[in-house]
Amino acid sequence: MEYVTLNNGIKMPMLGYGVYQVTNEECERCVLDAVSVGYRLIDTAQAYGNEEAVGNAIHKCNIPREDLFITTKVWISNGGYEKAKASIEESLKKLQTDYIDLLLIHQPFNDYYGTYRAMEAAYKEGKIRAIGVSNFYPDRLIDLCQFVEVTPAVNQVETHVF
């Protein structure tokens, strides 16, 4: 597996398995299959509705937690400091883990400045190993970076032939 080193020194696998549009009923099996063939980065999100199934697979896969890299994202409806803080705790519970390797803001809507502050707090508490954003256009990312203490490690953007 090849890795990229994030801006805070954390190593992230360059190839991951995403569970967007994977039903809760199939997700656990799919993640277990992915891990069995060598995937170590699993990408989910609050909006996908399958964090619990990912957590079940993490728990059952017999791979040490420190060898897995789990990414999830805070959804728009959980925007703002207090809602984001509560949603991070809920994600930790659903994922059945003490920490999330990478936590992203899913999209640049709602109070994403407040959301990012909640993520920074969780990062400083050791609940998150790296933080970043997803689907941010350059102008939004540049603006956000002017007002944060922890520089985003990732801007995850969708890229494909369609």
Backbone hydrogen bonds, N-H to C=O, Kabsch-Sander energy under -0.5 kcal/mol:
donor,donor_aa,acceptor,acceptor_aa,energy
4,V,12,M,-2.7
6,L,4,V,-0.6
6,L,10,I,-3.2
9,G,6,L,-2.3
12,M,4,V,-3.0
14,M,2,E,-2.7
17,Y,41,L,-3.0
18,G,16,G,-0.6
19,V,43,D,-2.3
22,V,19,V,-1.8
23,T,21,Q,-0.6
26,E,23,T,-0.6
27,C,23,T,-2.4
28,E,24,N,-0.8
30,C,26,E,-2.4
31,V,27,C,-2.8
32,L,28,E,-2.4
33,D,29,R,-2.6
34,A,30,C,-2.6
35,V,31,V,-2.8
36,S,32,L,-2.1
37,V,33,D,-1.2
38,G,35,V,-1.4
39,Y,34,A,-2.3
41,L,15,L,-0.6
42,I,40,R,-0.6
42,I,69,F,-2.3
43,D,17,Y,-2.6
44,T,42,I,-0.5
44,T,71,T,-2.8
46,Q,73,K,-2.2
48,Y,45,A,-0.8
49,G,45,A,-0.6
49,G,46,Q,-1.1
50,N,45,A,-0.6
54,V,50,N,-2.1
55,G,51,E,-2.6
56,N,52,E,-2.3
57,A,53,A,-2.1
58,I,54,V,-2.7
59,H,55,G,-2.3
60,K,56,N,-1.8
61,C,57,A,-1.7
67,D,64,P,-2.3
68,L,65,R,-1.8
69,F,40,R,-3.4
71,T,42,I,-2.8
71,T,69,F,-0.5
72,T,102,L,-2.0
74,V,104,L,-3.0
78,N,75,W,-1.8
79,G,76,I,-2.0
80,G,111,D,-1.3
84,A,80,G,-2.5
85,K,81,Y,-2.6
86,A,82,E,-2.2
87,S,83,K,-2.4
88,I,84,A,-2.3
89,E,85,K,-1.6
90,E,86,A,-2.0
91,S,87,S,-2.5
92,L,88,I,-2.4
93,K,89,E,-2.1
94,K,90,E,-2.7
95,L,91,S,-2.8
96,Q,92,L,-0.6
96,Q,93,K,-0.8
97,T,92,L,-1.9
100,I,127,K,-2.5
101,D,70,I,-0.9
102,L,70,I,-2.0
103,L,130,A,-2.1
104,L,72,T,-2.1
105,I,132,G,-1.3
106,H,74,V,-2.4
106,H,104,L,-0.6
109,F,107,Q,-2.1
112,Y,110,N,-1.7
115,T,111,D,-2.0
116,Y,112,Y,-2.1
117,R,113,Y,-2.0
118,A,114,G,-1.9
119,M,115,T,-2.1
120,E,116,Y,-2.7
121,A,117,R,-2.1
122,A,118,A,-2.2
123,Y,119,M,-2.5
124,K,120,E,-2.6
125,E,121,A,-1.5
126,G,123,Y,-1.4
127,K,122,A,-2.4
128,I,122,A,-0.9
129,R,100,I,-2.5
130,A,101,D,-0.5
132,G,103,L,-2.1
133,V,154,V,-3.0
134,S,105,I,-1.6
135,N,156,Q,-2.6
140,R,137,Y,-0.6
141,L,137,Y,-2.2
142,I,138,P,-2.9
143,D,139,D,-2.1
144,L,140,R,-2.7
145,C,141,L,-2.5
146,Q,142,I,-0.8
146,Q,143,D,-1.0
147,F,144,L,-2.1
148,V,145,C,-0.6
151,T,149,E,-0.6
153,A,131,I,-3.3
156,Q,133,V,-2.5
157,V,155,N,-0.5
